[in-house]
């Protein structure tokens, strides 16, 4: 055998290094897969407690504006009209001395009871509300027409409240009215009802 053809002792046989390289890759992939399986099975999320400190402080104050309800100047008046067919309800009230910027009727809201609660009157029904000034901060609001539909032989509640430009509202000055089927025995009583709105 010539010198160039002799194999060194311990040297790999021809092609054996390819087999060793393939086994090495297989072993590396198998080890990586095993580590992945172990890490997924054992690595559970652990709870962490974190504390945050900040030297900056902020203080805010929210103050509710307390508005008085319109004051009832005299008992409300229910005029049933002919056989109770054209009733008018008059509510006599004073504007509390709250803010010189308050304006009537812009800062006043009128209500009608639906489901027992007074809700603001909107749209075309506002044409059935008329407010006149009787003196300094003294007003009379008359409700008529479609607002009093259904009052004949029944009962109804109407009211007035103050709406401050800031958005806060006062309790309602409420008038509860009733009369018989032919307009007999008309009755009206006033009370203060808290508003459900801020």
Secondary structure, 3 states (H helix, E strand, C coil): CCHHHCCCCCCCCCCHHHHHHHHHHHHHHHHHHHHHHHHHHHCCCCCCCCCCCCCCCCCCCCCCCCCCCCEEEEEEEEECCHHHCCCEEEEEEECCCCCCCCCCCCCEEEEEEECCEEEECCHHHHHHEEEEEEECCEEEEEECHHHHCCCCCCEEEEEEEEECCCCCECCEEEEEEECCCCCCCCEEEEEEECCCCC
